[in-house]
Amino acid sequence: MSRIVYVNGEYVPEHEAKVSVFDRGFLMADGVYEVTSVLDGKLVDFAGHAARLDRSLSELGMESPVSTDELLSIHRELVARNAVEEGMVYLQITRGAPPERDFAFPDPVAIRPTLVLFTQAKPGLADSPVAKTGIKVISIEDIRWGRRDIKTVQLLYPSMGKMMAKKAGADDAWMVEDGMVTEGTSNNAYIVTGNRIVTRHLGNEILAGITRAAVLRFAAEAQMEVEERAFTIDEAKAADEAFITSATTFVMPVVQIDGVPLGDGAPGPVTRRLREIYIEESRKAAV
Ligand code: PDD
């Protein structure tokens, strides 16, 4: 069965989907995106992703071609048409396809944004075997631009970081700026010492993860201590536990940093508990 994707108002088989070669997303990475996870055929934290999308668009002076209600319907329609039980919906909005390549933004009335959505099924997302053993990360320098709070499609350096990790025999990279960890290539980074969870405070330096917001809320409700501040890689290496969060990994244990095992080298109790709570609560609240 061919996957059905959504392009500018139409549901089409993936091999029939078309975007212009002049699209500014393609030529200039002039676009924003969201990834919403799907559990039991339902969307996890759709409202959070929709709100962050609106913010990303407004920071770049762009407008969504459709309302939030319409976006929700499109997400649901795609999940249903592709029979996705576990996985994700990817959404991208670009500044459209003006007839000539030009650095200046096109007139938003004349040139409409491009809206694309597709699904990726990932059976076993919740019951991930990787979550049972954890992942290894390396540290790399953070050389991304200064507005990481906007979820743009400029993902070249994060992709390079992922490849650096693979080359080093690890799974992902944590990025470090001015001696402090910012975040993972496509996730937020946390360390745990005792019952205290530390993760970088929000700002232009990191993306405000939707999973992050939920996890910090659940942690507080479970009487865990949460501290939002920057930390160094050395502090992370000395921590009892570490983990990452994102829509595609939920809460994922980190068991090694730059070759140094954390604790006994296995996922720790705080991380395991948070993953459990996150998945349980997300299932309940999914729409
Ligand atoms: N990435 N930080 C970065 C740089 C990210 O790219 C992401 C998400 C996050 C976590 O955000 P959230 O919890 O809202 O997924 C943090 C998505 C999953 C991706 O690029 O595929």
Boltz pocket constraint, residues with backbone or C-beta under 6 A from the ligand:
constraints:
  - pocket:
      binder: B
      contacts: [[A, 35], [A, 148], [A, 183], [A, 184], [A, 185], [A, 186], [A, 187], [A, 188], [A, 206], [A, 207], [A, 208], [A, 209], [A, 210], [A, 211], [A, 212], [A, 245], [A, 246], [A, 247], [A, 248]]
      max_distance: 6.0
